[in-house]
Every structure is written in C-alpha cells, then in structure tokens.
Amino acid sequence: MPLIKPNTMSNRDPKEDNLIDPANSVIAIIDYQPTQLLTQESANTAKIMRNVVDLVRLGKLYNVPIVPSVVNVTSGDNEPSFPALREEFGDMDVYDRMSINAWEDQNFYDAIHKTGRKKLIIAALWTEACLSFPTLDALKEGYEVYPVLDCVAGSSVDAHNAAVMRMRDSGAKMTSVPQLACEFQRNYDLNKATVPGYASILSDAGSFLKVR
C-alpha cells in the first residue's frame, strides 16, 4: 500500500480560528493555594497540582499570555500558590484579590482585557466558586470560555458536577491539558521548535504518544 506524503492545509488565520490557537487565547490560573487544595474532595490533589503546572508550562511554550491570581494573601489570611506553581510563574504578575470572583477584581479584569484575546482558558479552585463565577461573567461579556477540567476540583463531587453543568449550560466549552497541547501544536513539521516541549507535557499528563 503506497504511503501518501503529508500535504498540510495552511490557509487558517490563527487570530480568527474557531479552534484555540496560541494567537487567539489567554490563560487564567486562579487560587491554587493550600487552603483550596486541602479542602477539595472531587479529584486527586497530586494530579491537579501536576496538571496546572503543565498548563502554565504549555502557555509559556506557545507564548500564550498567562494571568495568575490568588485570594486574600497580602492580608495575611491565606498562603500563596503552592511552590512548584510559584516557581513556574517566575516573574509574572500575580494578582491578589479580596473578591471570591476574580472578574470583580479590577486588576485581574484589566489584565485579561488588555490581552485583546476572546478565548479564555481558565483553571481555578474550587469549581463551584472561583472557577464558575468568572466563567459565567466572561461568557456574559462575549468571551469564549474553556474551563480546563483536569486541573479543577470542588469541595465535593456534587458541588463540582453542579458547577460544571451550570457552566456548560451557559455556553462554556470544557477542555483538558492534553487537548490544549494538541490544539496548540497542530502540526509536527510546521511547528518543529515546540515538539520536544509538547511531547514532554503530554507524557507528564499520561498521554504517552510517540510524536517523532
């Protein structure tokens, strides 16, 4: 059987693409702090921590703007993000808030809007509060919102599931770290420089693909 050589279609405009592209998206990372991690009961905590670090790595690999936020840290009442995530943030601005809903914090809101991107990839703890509230508000303002389900969890399975249903019913489009990795990469030949990082993130997420 003859093998037909690749013939990539290259007429997609990244900024107008219906799929998520590094040129049309922004990533929000909200409240991966000890209090939230220790009180979630709907997912494996170690996997959540690994996956959200991989999400940040993914954004950095493809030069997607990342807007991190924490709640109630400068007041002294809460701890910052867990160490591996802080290390991955590096010198990024991290927006502290007093509002449960990040969309109601002016600094966070402005940081998202200044990117000019309308596809909002979002991960937060807990699902029923710090993920669902900004998701619902962003949808109302015309954003396409993509909660990253393998990075999130709720205070109970029921709370998590109810929040996911509410976001989906309101128009949010669920995604995952492996799906985003493949959606950003798209082509092994045209995007050769990112293949090693892409393969590493997929491997870390448990998607053991031989990509070369």
C-alpha positions in Angstrom: 0.0 0.0 0.0 1.6 3.3 -1.0 2.0 6.0 1.7 0.9 9.4 0.6 3.1 12.2 1.7 1.8 14.9 4.0 0.2 17.9 2.4 -0.7 20.4 5.1 -3.5 23.0 4.5 -2.1 26.3 5.6 -4.9 28.8 5.0 -6.1 29.2 8.6 -5.9 32.6 10.2 -4.7 31.9 13.8 -6.5 35.0 15.2 -9.8 34.1 13.6 -9.5 30.3 14.1 -12.6 28.6 15.6 -10.1 26.3 17.3 -8.0 27.5 20.2 -4.7 28.9 18.9 -1.7 30.5 20.8 -2.5 33.7 18.9 -6.1 34.0 20.0 -6.2 32.8 23.6 -5.3 33.8 27.2 -4.9 31.6 30.2 -6.2 32.4 33.7 -4.8 30.5 36.7 -6.8 31.2 39.9 -6.3 30.2 43.6 -4.1 27.1 43.6 -3.3 27.7 47.3 -3.0 25.3 50.2 -6.4 26.1 51.7 -8.2 25.3 48.4 -6.1 22.2 47.6 -6.5 20.7 51.1 -10.3 21.2 51.1 -11.2 20.0 47.6 -12.8 16.5 47.6 -13.6 15.8 44.0 -10.3 14.9 42.4 -6.8 13.6 43.1 -4.8 16.5 44.6 -1.5 15.5 43.2 -2.9 15.2 39.7 -4.4 18.6 39.9 -1.1 20.1 41.0 0.8 18.4 38.3 -1.8 19.3 35.6 -2.0 23.0 36.5 1.8 23.3 36.4 1.7 21.6 33.0 -0.9 24.2 31.9 1.4 27.0 32.8 4.3 25.2 31.0 2.0 24.9 28.0 1.2 28.6 27.9 4.9 29.5 28.2 5.9 27.1 25.5 3.5 28.6 23.0 3.8 32.2 24.2 0.2 32.5 25.4 -0.5 35.3 27.9 -1.0 33.9 31.4 -2.8 35.8 34.1 -2.3 34.3 37.6 -4.4 35.3 40.6 -4.6 34.4 44.3 -7.1 35.4 47.0 -6.5 37.0 50.4 -2.7 36.7 50.6 -1.5 40.3 51.3 -4.0 40.4 54.2 -2.0 37.6 55.8 -5.1 35.3 55.9 -4.1 32.9 53.2 -1.0 31.4 51.7 0.2 31.9 48.1 0.2 29.3 45.3 1.9 26.0 46.1 5.7 26.2 45.5 6.0 24.4 42.2 3.4 26.6 40.6 5.0 29.8 42.0 8.3 28.6 40.5 6.6 28.2 37.1 5.1 31.6 37.3 8.6 33.1 37.7 8.4 36.9 37.3 4.8 37.0 36.1 2.5 39.5 37.9 0.2 37.6 40.3 -3.0 39.4 41.2 -4.1 39.2 44.8 -7.8 39.7 45.5 -10.3 40.2 48.2 -13.2 39.2 46.0 -14.1 35.5 45.6 -15.0 36.2 41.9 -11.8 37.2 40.1 -13.8 39.0 37.5 -14.8 41.5 40.2 -11.1 42.4 40.8 -10.2 45.4 38.7 -6.5 44.5 38.3 -7.3 40.9 37.2 -10.1 42.1 34.9 -7.9 44.7 33.2 -5.1 42.2 32.7 -7.4 39.8 30.9 -8.9 42.6 28.8 -5.6 44.1 27.8 -4.6 41.0 26.0 -7.3 41.6 23.4 -8.0 37.9 23.2 -11.5 36.5 23.4 -10.8 32.8 24.0 -10.3 32.5 27.8 -8.7 29.3 29.0 -9.4 29.1 32.8 -8.4 26.9 35.7 -9.3 27.5 39.3 -10.2 26.1 42.7 -12.9 25.5 43.7 -15.1 24.6 40.6 -18.3 25.9 42.2 -16.9 29.4 43.1 -13.6 30.7 41.8 -13.9 28.8 38.5 -17.6 29.2 37.8 -18.1 32.8 38.8 -15.5 34.4 36.4 -16.5 31.9 33.7 -20.2 33.0 33.9 -19.2 36.7 33.9 -16.8 36.3 31.0 -19.4 34.4 28.9 -21.9 37.3 29.5 -19.3 39.7 28.1 -18.9 37.7 24.9 -15.8 35.7 25.7 -15.4 32.0 24.7 -14.5 30.3 27.9 -12.7 27.0 28.2 -12.5 25.5 31.7 -9.6 23.0 32.0 -11.4 20.1 33.7 -8.3 18.0 34.6 -6.9 21.0 36.6 -10.0 21.7 38.7 -11.9 20.3 41.6 -14.7 21.3 44.1 -15.4 21.0 47.8 -17.4 17.8 46.9 -18.2 15.7 43.9 -21.7 17.1 43.8 -20.6 20.7 44.0 -18.0 20.2 41.2 -20.5 18.4 39.0 -23.3 21.0 39.5 -20.9 23.8 38.7 -19.7 22.1 35.5 -23.3 21.6 34.4 -24.1 25.2 35.1 -21.1 26.5 33.1 -21.7 24.1 30.2 -25.4 25.1 30.1 -24.3 28.8 30.0 -22.0 28.1 27.0 -18.6 27.2 28.4 -16.6 24.7 26.4 -14.8 22.1 28.5 -11.2 21.2 27.7 -8.1 19.4 29.2 -4.3 19.8 29.2 -3.7 17.1 26.5 -6.4 18.5 24.3 -4.9 22.0 24.6 -1.4 20.7 23.9 -2.6 19.1 20.7 -4.7 22.2 19.7 -1.7 24.5 20.2 0.8 22.2 18.4 -1.4 21.3 15.4 1.5 20.2 13.1 4.8 18.4 13.7 6.5 19.8 10.7 5.4 23.4 10.7 6.0 23.8 14.5 9.1 21.8 15.0 10.6 24.0 17.7 7.8 23.2 20.2 7.6 19.4 19.6 10.0 18.5 22.4 8.1 20.6 25.0 4.8 19.4 23.6 5.9 15.7 23.9 7.1 16.3 27.5 3.8 17.8 28.6 1.8 15.1 27.0 4.0 12.5 28.7 3.6 14.2 32.0 -0.2 14.2 31.6 -0.2 10.5 30.9 -0.8 10.7 27.2 2.2 8.6 26.2 2.4 9.4 22.5 5.4 8.8 20.3 5.4 12.0 18.4 8.6 11.7 16.4 
